[in-house]
Amino acid sequence: MRGGALVALAVLAASTAHAAKVVRGPYLQLVGAHAATVVWKTDTPAACAVELHGPDGASRRVTGGHGKRCAVAVDDLAPGAAYEYVPLADGAALTGTSQFRTDDPAAPFAFLVLGDSGCGCEMQRAVAARMEATPADFLLHTGDMVYEEGAAADFDAKLFAPYAMLLRRLDLWPTLGNHDIRTSDGTPWRHAFRTPANNPDHDAGYYSFDHGNAHVVVLNSSADTRPGSRQRAFLDADLGASHATWKFVVFHHTIYSSGYHGSNLKLRANLLPVLDSHAVDVVFMGHDHDYERTLPLRANAQVAPGAGTVYVTTGGGGDALRPVGTSPFTARAEATFHFVRVAIDGKKLTATMLRADGTVGDELTLEKP
């Protein structure tokens, strides 16, 4: 009886105390073949932990500090395996069970690319709903993730709420846009995301990662990219060290555009020699609120398929569209709300532009010899 009374008192005490509630997330970061990070935010400080259930049925609890902001890294994971997880605050579950899958470097995979989305508006939600119904392994954003100022108060309504279900199961690899840096040079963005920051400056705003047989470099095009700059040197060295089958580069300001802003010629002059010298397959950009794909280009001239780089502007993630024309380098252009799905199977790549209504607006196929 005494034991039962103590349990009852403990339950009563717990029920009268304020239990932490999740106000952001959970969302995934830094998902690789052997590790992942689960991130969330609660209304009051609490002990952070994740209950992890592996494909073999085994369970374990991983702890990760104390506070309102939690980022719990889980490791010793198996490649290409599905894991279920539950975020915990003071040992209590904050949400139901979510699931993610680790990278399998030898398996086919797909990812979704979008940009200029952070309006918290109807069309952002429409594009997000279509993305939820589209199979993929991770998300890649080309910037302007939170309008107008990249303010901390806007991140939930304009980013984490519209993509809540997607971010529970897919890693979002972020890019700084010109609107994202308006508040304290992007401090709220840097607080929200974990990136590898695998550059000499340990700057989270530019980095690289691998997934499957692809290598991806993300740049901050609002920062210095001139010859001799640390970011350009990082791009050159990082691409040179990669032996991946596919190489992608991502940044916000578009360098081949027939849209409202047009081509950023200074950025093109800074980056083109590096992109050409390392035979980058596709460059993803945003800034102009439309879709545009170039012909394969090298040294600023059209070349045969597979002999140059394809530049894709994808800025139709939700914010107001702007008209787009064509240029001699244009293969396809359209002002439409959309995202791009890139599917890779060994040496074959298929990139599909999907409109918010699910129709296909463009498709590109590349094959390695």
Residue pairs with C-beta under 8 A, 6 or more apart in sequence:
18 44
19 89
19 90
19 92
20 42
20 43
20 44
20 45
20 46
20 89
20 90
20 92
20 94
21 42
21 43
21 44
21 94
22 40
22 41
22 42
22 87
22 89
22 94
22 95
23 41
23 42
23 43
23 156
24 40
24 41
24 155
24 156
24 160
25 38
25 39
25 40
25 41
25 87
25 160
25 167
25 168
26 38
26 39
26 40
26 85
26 87
26 94
26 95
26 98
26 167
26 168
27 38
27 39
27 40
27 160
27 167
27 168
27 172
28 36
28 37
28 38
28 39
28 100
28 167
28 168
28 169
28 170
28 171
28 172
29 36
29 37
29 38
29 39
29 71
29 171
29 172
29 193
29 194
29 195
30 36
30 37
30 73
30 171
30 194
30 195
30 196
31 37
31 100
31 102
31 103
31 138
31 171
32 102
32 103
32 209
32 210
32 211
33 77
33 79
33 80
33 102
33 103
33 104
33 105
34 75
34 76
34 77
34 78
34 79
34 102
35 73
35 74
35 75
35 76
35 77
36 73
36 74
36 77
36 83
36 100
36 102
36 171
37 71
37 72
37 73
37 74
37 194
38 50
38 70
38 71
38 72
38 74
38 85
38 87
39 69
39 70
39 71
39 72
39 194
40 70
40 87
40 94
41 68
41 69
41 70
42 68
42 70
42 89
42 94
43 68
44 68
45 66
45 67
45 68
46 66
46 67
46 68
46 89
46 90
47 63
47 65
47 66
47 88
47 89
47 90
47 91
48 63
48 64
48 65
48 66
48 67
48 70
48 71
48 72
48 87
48 88
48 89
49 61
49 62
49 63
49 64
49 72
49 87
49 88
49 91
50 61
50 62
50 64
50 72
50 74
50 85
50 86
50 87
50 88
51 59
51 60
51 61
51 85
51 86
51 88
51 93
52 59
52 60
52 61
52 62
52 74
52 83
52 84
52 85
53 59
53 83
53 84
53 85
53 97
54 60
54 77
54 78
54 81
54 83
55 78
55 81
55 82
55 83
61 88
62 72
62 73
62 74
63 72
64 70
64 71
64 72
64 73
69 191
70 87
70 89
71 194
72 87
74 83
74 85
77 83
77 102
78 102
79 102
79 103
79 104
79 105
80 101
80 102
80 103
80 104
80 107
81 101
81 102
82 99
82 100
82 101
83 99
83 100
83 101
83 102
84 97
84 98
84 99
85 97
85 98
85 99
85 100
86 93
86 94
86 95
86 96
86 97
86 98
87 93
87 94
87 95
88 94
98 168
98 169
99 168
99 169
100 168
100 169
100 170
100 171
101 137
101 169
103 109
103 137
103 210
103 211
103 212
104 212
105 210
105 212
105 213
106 212
106 213
107 212
108 212
108 343
108 344
108 345
108 346
109 137
109 211
109 212
109 343
109 344
110 135
110 136
110 137
110 341
110 342
110 343
110 344
111 136
111 137
111 138
111 139
111 140
111 211
111 341
111 342
112 131
112 134
112 136
112 138
112 139
112 140
112 170
112 339
112 340
112 341
112 342
113 139
113 140
113 141
113 142
113 250
113 284
113 312
113 314
113 339
113 340
113 341
113 342
114 127
114 131
114 139
114 140
114 141
114 142
114 314
114 316
114 317
114 338
114 339
114 340
115 141
115 142
115 143
115 144
115 175
115 177
115 252
115 284
115 285
115 286
115 287
115 314
115 315
115 316
115 317
116 142
116 143
116 144
116 177
116 286
116 287
116 289
116 315
116 316
116 317
116 318
116 319
117 124
117 127
117 141
117 144
117 145
117 159
117 162
117 317
117 318
117 319
118 124
118 144
118 145
118 146
118 147
118 154
118 158
118 159
118 179
118 317
118 318
118 319
119 147
119 158
119 318
119 319
119 320
120 154
120 157
120 158
120 161
120 162
121 318
121 319
123 318
123 319
123 337
123 356
124 158
124 162
124 317
124 318
124 319
125 162
125 318
126 318
126 337
126 356
127 316
127 317
127 318
127 337
127 338
127 339
127 356
128 162
128 163
128 166
128 318
130 339
130 354
130 355
130 356
130 357
130 358
131 139
131 163
131 166
131 339
132 165
132 166
133 358
134 339
134 341
134 354
136 170
136 341
137 170
137 211
137 212
138 170
138 171
138 172
138 173
138 211
139 163
139 166
139 167
139 170
139 171
139 172
139 173
140 173
140 175
140 216
140 250
140 284
141 172
141 173
141 174
141 175
141 317
142 175
142 177
142 250
142 251
142 252
142 284
142 285
142 286
142 287
142 314
142 315
143 174
143 175
143 176
143 177
143 178
143 180
143 221
143 251
143 252
143 286
143 287
144 177
144 178
144 179
144 180
144 252
144 286
144 287
144 315
144 319
145 158
145 159
145 174
145 175
145 177
145 180
145 189
146 154
146 155
146 158
146 159
146 179
146 180
146 188
146 189
147 154
147 158
147 179
147 319
148 179
148 182
149 179
149 182
149 183
150 179
150 180
150 181
150 182
150 183
150 186
150 188
150 189
151 182
151 183
151 188
152 183
152 187
152 188
152 191
155 188
155 192
159 192
160 167
162 318
163 172
166 172
172 193
173 195
173 209
173 216
173 218
173 250
174 189
174 192
174 193
174 195
174 218
175 218
175 219
175 220
175 250
175 251
175 252
175 286
176 186
176 189
176 205
176 220
176 221
176 222
176 252
177 222
177 252
177 286
177 287
178 222
178 252
178 253
178 287
180 186
180 189
181 189
181 222
186 205
190 204
190 205
193 204
194 204
195 204
195 205
195 207
195 218
196 207
196 208
196 209
197 203
197 204
197 207
198 207
198 208
199 206
199 207
199 230
199 231
199 234
200 230
200 234
201 230
203 220
205 220
205 223
206 217
206 218
206 219
206 220
206 223
206 231
206 234
207 217
207 218
208 215
208 216
208 217
208 218
208 238
208 242
209 215
209 216
210 216
210 242
210 244
212 344
213 244
213 245
213 246
213 344
213 346
214 244
214 245
214 246
214 247
214 248
214 344
215 239
215 242
215 244
215 246
215 247
215 248
216 248
216 249
216 250
217 235
217 238
217 239
217 247
217 248
217 249
217 250
218 249
218 250
218 251
219 225
219 231
219 235
219 249
219 250
219 251
219 271
220 231
220 251
220 252
221 251
221 252
221 253
221 264
221 267
222 252
222 253
223 231
224 230
224 231
224 232
225 231
225 232
225 235
225 267
225 270
225 271
226 232
226 270
227 270
229 270
232 270
232 271
232 274
235 249
235 271
235 274
236 274
236 277
236 278
239 247
239 249
239 274
239 278
239 280
240 278
245 346
245 347
245 368
246 281
246 282
246 344
246 349
247 278
247 279
247 280
247 281
248 280
248 281
248 282
248 283
248 284
249 271
249 275
249 280
249 283
249 284
250 283
250 284
250 285
251 267
251 271
251 283
251 285
252 285
252 286
252 287
253 261
253 264
253 267
253 285
253 286
253 287
254 261
254 263
254 264
254 285
254 286
254 287
254 288
254 292
254 311
254 313
254 315
255 263
255 264
255 265
255 267
255 268
255 271
255 272
255 283
255 285
255 311
256 263
256 268
256 292
256 294
256 297
256 311
256 313
256 327
256 329
257 263
257 264
257 285
257 287
257 288
257 292
257 313
257 324
258 292
258 324
258 325
258 326
258 327
258 330
258 333
259 288
259 289
259 290
259 292
259 313
259 315
259 322
259 323
259 324
259 325
259 333
259 335
260 288
260 289
260 290
260 322
260 323
260 324
261 287
261 288
262 288
264 287
268 300
272 299
272 300
275 283
275 309
276 298
276 299
276 308
276 309
279 309
280 309
281 309
281 310
281 349
281 366
282 309
282 310
282 311
282 312
282 342
282 349
282 351
282 366
283 309
283 310
283 311
283 312
284 312
284 314
284 340
285 311
285 312
285 313
285 314
285 315
286 313
286 314
286 315
286 317
287 313
287 315
288 313
288 315
288 322
288 324
289 315
289 316
289 319
289 320
289 321
289 322
289 335
290 313
290 315
290 316
290 321
290 322
290 323
290 324
290 333
290 334
290 335
290 336
291 312
291 313
291 314
291 315
291 316
291 324
291 332
291 333
291 334
291 335
291 336
291 338
291 340
291 353
291 361
291 362
292 312
292 313
292 324
292 330
292 332
292 333
292 334
293 310
293 311
293 312
293 313
293 330
293 331
293 332
293 333
293 353
293 362
293 364
294 310
294 311
294 312
294 329
294 330
294 331
295 302
295 310
295 329
295 330
295 331
296 302
296 303
296 304
296 305
296 306
296 307
296 308
296 309
296 310
297 303
297 308
297 309
297 310
297 311
297 329
298 307
298 308
298 309
302 308
302 328
302 329
305 366
306 366
306 367
306 368
306 369
310 331
310 364
310 366
311 329
312 340
312 351
314 338
314 339
314 340
314 353
316 335
316 336
316 337
316 338
316 339
317 337
317 338
317 339
318 337
321 335
321 336
321 337
322 335
323 335
324 333
324 334
324 335
325 333
326 333
331 364
332 353
332 361
332 362
334 353
334 361
334 362
336 355
336 356
336 361
337 355
337 356
338 353
338 354
338 355
338 356
338 361
339 353
339 354
340 351
340 352
340 353
340 354
341 351
341 352
341 354
342 349
342 350
342 351
342 352
343 349
343 350
343 351
343 352
344 350
347 367
347 368
347 369
348 365
348 366
348 367
348 368
349 364
349 365
349 366
349 367
350 363
350 364
350 365
351 363
351 364
351 365
351 366
352 360
352 362
352 363
352 364
353 360
353 361
353 362
353 363
354 360
354 361
355 361
